[in-house]
Amino acid sequence: MWDWPFLKGTLWMWAAIFGDILIVLGLWKGTTLLFPSVQFKSPRRKGYLTLLILSFIASIFLEWIAIYLDLWQYTAAMPVVTMFNHEVGLSPVLQITFLPALSIYLANRFHTQSNS
């Protein structure tokens, strides 16, 4: 991507940012639809654990799809893990797994502080 024209690289990066936002919102909403007892207004461990598990599963699935569709490739510098005979990048898996829970945690923390 470093050798792409500026406009193409910029558009691709903005698309990736909005894609990540949609993934986070989709995982949050999916968790609340699948498990109505999970609330994120003042989350409990069960809510975070449910979100982390669903996010991990989604991260593996999304990485497999991206590699299959040839949306990106990993360089030798990317640490990879093998899951079910397929390699996925460790960084994207960790990002997709933890970002939704971290977003919920920070949003609740800032909301609580602003109401005090």
C-alpha positions as CSV (number, residue, x, y, z in Angstrom):
1,M,0.0,0.0,0.0
2,W,3.0,2.3,0.5
3,D,3.5,2.5,-3.2
4,W,-0.1,3.4,-4.0
5,P,-1.1,6.9,-5.2
6,F,-2.0,9.2,-2.4
7,L,-5.7,9.4,-3.1
8,K,-6.1,5.7,-3.4
9,G,-4.2,5.1,-0.2
10,T,-6.2,7.8,1.6
11,L,-9.5,6.4,0.5
12,W,-8.6,2.9,1.4
13,M,-7.5,3.9,4.9
14,W,-10.8,5.9,5.5
15,A,-12.7,2.9,4.3
16,A,-10.8,0.7,6.8
17,I,-11.5,3.2,9.6
18,F,-15.3,3.2,8.9
19,G,-15.2,-0.5,8.4
20,D,-13.7,-0.9,11.9
21,I,-16.4,1.4,13.4
22,L,-19.1,-0.7,11.7
23,I,-17.5,-3.9,13.0
24,V,-17.5,-2.5,16.6
25,L,-21.1,-1.3,16.4
26,G,-22.2,-4.5,14.8
27,L,-20.6,-6.7,17.4
28,W,-22.1,-4.6,20.2
29,K,-25.6,-4.7,18.6
30,G,-25.2,-8.4,17.8
31,T,-24.3,-9.2,21.4
32,T,-27.4,-7.4,22.7
33,L,-29.7,-9.1,20.2
34,L,-28.3,-12.6,20.8
35,F,-28.2,-12.2,24.6
36,P,-30.9,-9.7,25.7
37,S,-29.8,-10.1,29.3
38,V,-26.4,-8.5,28.4
39,Q,-26.6,-4.7,29.1
40,F,-23.9,-2.3,28.3
41,K,-25.2,0.8,30.1
42,S,-23.4,-0.5,33.2
43,P,-21.8,-3.7,32.0
44,R,-21.0,-6.7,34.1
45,R,-18.4,-9.3,33.6
46,K,-20.9,-11.5,31.7
47,G,-21.5,-8.7,29.2
48,Y,-17.8,-8.1,28.6
49,L,-17.0,-11.9,28.4
50,T,-19.9,-12.4,25.9
51,L,-18.7,-9.5,23.8
52,L,-15.1,-10.7,23.8
53,I,-16.0,-14.3,22.8
54,L,-18.2,-13.0,19.9
55,S,-15.6,-10.5,18.9
56,F,-12.9,-13.2,18.8
57,I,-15.0,-15.4,16.6
58,A,-15.8,-12.5,14.3
59,S,-12.1,-11.5,14.1
60,I,-11.1,-15.0,12.8
61,F,-14.0,-15.0,10.4
62,L,-13.3,-11.5,9.0
63,E,-9.6,-12.2,8.6
64,W,-10.3,-15.4,6.7
65,I,-12.7,-13.5,4.4
66,A,-10.3,-10.7,3.8
67,I,-7.5,-13.1,2.9
68,Y,-9.8,-15.2,0.7
69,L,-11.0,-12.1,-1.1
70,D,-7.4,-10.9,-1.4
71,L,-8.1,-7.6,0.3
72,W,-4.7,-7.7,1.9
73,Q,-1.7,-9.8,2.5
74,Y,0.6,-10.2,5.5
75,T,4.2,-9.3,5.3
76,A,6.9,-11.3,7.0
77,A,6.8,-8.8,9.9
78,M,3.2,-9.7,10.8
79,P,2.9,-12.4,13.5
80,V,0.4,-15.0,12.5
81,V,-1.5,-17.7,14.3
82,T,-2.9,-20.8,12.7
83,M,-6.5,-21.5,13.3
84,F,-8.1,-24.5,11.7
85,N,-5.3,-24.8,9.1
86,H,-5.5,-21.2,8.1
87,E,-3.2,-18.4,9.1
88,V,-4.5,-15.1,10.4
89,G,-2.7,-12.0,11.5
90,L,-2.3,-11.7,15.3
91,S,-2.6,-7.9,15.3
92,P,-6.0,-7.7,13.5
93,V,-7.4,-10.5,15.6
94,L,-6.4,-8.8,18.8
95,Q,-7.8,-5.5,17.5
96,I,-11.2,-6.8,16.6
97,T,-11.3,-8.9,19.7
98,F,-10.6,-6.2,22.3
99,L,-11.7,-3.0,20.6
100,P,-15.4,-3.4,21.1
101,A,-15.1,-4.2,24.8
102,L,-12.6,-1.4,25.3
103,S,-14.9,1.0,23.5
104,I,-17.8,0.1,25.8
105,Y,-15.6,0.4,28.8
106,L,-14.3,3.8,27.9
107,A,-17.7,5.1,26.9
108,N,-19.2,4.1,30.2
109,R,-16.3,5.5,32.1
110,F,-16.4,8.9,30.4
111,H,-20.2,8.9,30.8
112,T,-20.0,8.2,34.5
113,Q,-17.3,10.9,35.0
114,S,-19.3,13.5,33.1
115,N,-22.4,12.8,35.2
116,S,-20.6,13.2,38.6
